């Protein structure tokens, strides 16, 4: 850490006033550059997200029925008793884990789920959520080539549902600004 503190202090070794040259030092797998463009110890990839649920059957019905997820694996643990259900999306990627256990209660106000689901038709998703009796936290809104809605799962986690091409959205279209959905989410019952 002395290395980082020295680099961050702004001291100039040798009194030279020129900008420092990029220097790379290795400590195990960690790569440190004096311009701090890359600092990590290993190459990480997002594997999945997990949420704690109160009723696995009810949550499975939501994620399978609304988004077409499939149960890829079910893991039963003891001491303490915990069940994890690994879900895969329509591409076959294992993307989300539902976790239920007596020692891990669902948060009293779950809020935003760590899940964004891309679908083809935002209006069809909205209609299906409503038909199935799920709470719409926000109605569909559009921003450039992207439309989103927020739907609450059975425990109240808010799942962001997106249609369109989010990769095509580099910046807001000229002059277009829309209200962020956060106030609407906090105002819901």
N, C-alpha and C positions, 0 to 999 in steps of 0.2 A: 504494500500500500504506500510505502514511502515513494515509490516510483510515481504513482498517480498523484500524490500530494505535491510532489515537486513539479510535475507537469502542469497541474492546475494552478500553482501559485503564480505563474506568469514570469518566473525568474528566467533570466536569459544567461545561459552558461557561456562564459568566455566574453561577455559584454557585447557580442555581435548584435546588430540591430535588424538584421535580415530575418525574414519569416523562417521558421524552422522547416527543415526538410522532412518529408515523411520518413518516419523510422518505424520499423516493425520489430517488436520483441516477442518472443515466444516463451510462455510458461506452461508447459504441458500442452493442452489443446487450446489454451487461451491466446488470442492474438490481440495485441494492443498497438494501436497506432497513435502517434503523438497528436494527430488531428481528431482523434476519437471517432473516426468514421466506422470502426468496427471493433466491438468489444464483446466477445462471447467465448464460452468455453467448449461448446459443441454445437453442431447443426441440429436445430430443433424443428419439428413439424407438429402441427396441431393434429392430435389423434382423435379426440372427441371432447365433448363437454358432458358434465353430469349434473343432474338435479335430484334433490330428495323429493319423493312423492309420498302422498298419504295412502294411496290405493293403486297398486300396480295395474289391476284389471281396468280400472277407469282411465288411467293415464295411457295405457296401451291402446284402448279403444280410440282415444283422442288422436294420438300420433299416427296410428295405423289408418284410421278412418279418414282423417282430414288430409294427411300428407302421403299416404301410401307406404310409410315405413314398415319394415318387416323385422320380426324378432330374429336376430342373428345368433345370440347366445344368452343363456341364463346361468348366472353364477350364484350359488348358494354358499354363504359363509356362516360359520358358527363362532361363538365367543367374541363378539356379540352376533346375534342372528341378523344377517343382512342379506338382501337379495339385490343383485344388479342385473338388469336386462339391457343388453347391448342391442341397439337398433341400427339397421342399415337403411340407407335411402334408396331411391329407385335405381341408382347407378350401381348399387351393391357395396358402396362405401360404408363402413361402420363409422357412424358419425355422432351418435348420441347415446347416453346411458341414463336409464332411470334407476334410481337407488331407493330402496325402502328398507327401513330398519327401526327397531324400537329406540335405539340410542341417538338417532338423527331425526329430530322432528322437522317438519316443513316450516320454513320461516313464517311468522305470523302475517307478514306482508311480503310475499315472494318478490314482487316487482318484475323487472326485466329478466327473461330467461336468456341464458347464453346461447341462443339459437336464432338463426336467421334462415328461413326456408325459401328457396327460389322455386316458383311455380310458373306455369305458362299463362294462366288467365286469372287475374286478380279478382274480377267480378265473380267468376265461378267459385273461387275460394271463399269469397265473402258470402255468397249465397249458400254454399254448403255449410259453412260455420254457423250461419243463422238457422238454417234448416235443422242442424244437429243440436241446436240449443246452446251453443258456445257464445260467450260474451265477446262482442267486438269492442275492443278498447278504443280503437279509432277506425273510422270508415276509410275506404281507400282514398289516398291522395297521390297525385302524380308530380314528378319532378323530372323534367326532361324525359329521357327514355325509360324512366323507372317509375313504377307505381308500388306503393306499400300499403299495408294495413297491419293492424296489431290485433291479435286474438288471444284471449286468456285461456290457458289450459285448465283442467279441472281443479288444480291447486291454486290458480290465480297467477301463475307465471305468464308473462307477456311474451308471446312469440311474434317476431317480426316476419311478415310474409311479403315477399318481393316478387314482382314480375317485371319483365323487360330485361335490358342488358346493363347491369350495374358497371360492367367494365367499360362501357361506352360513355360513362359519366365522369369526365375529367374535371369539370367545373360546372357551376350553375350556368344554364343558358343566359345569354346577355340580358340583364335587367330582370330576370326571374328570381323571385325569392318567395318561399312559402313558409308558413308558420311551422316551427318544429313541433312534433307530436307530444313532447314531454308534458306541457301543461294539460293537454286533453287526458293524458294517462293518469296524472295525479288527481284530476277532478272526477274520475270515474268513481262509482259507488263503492 
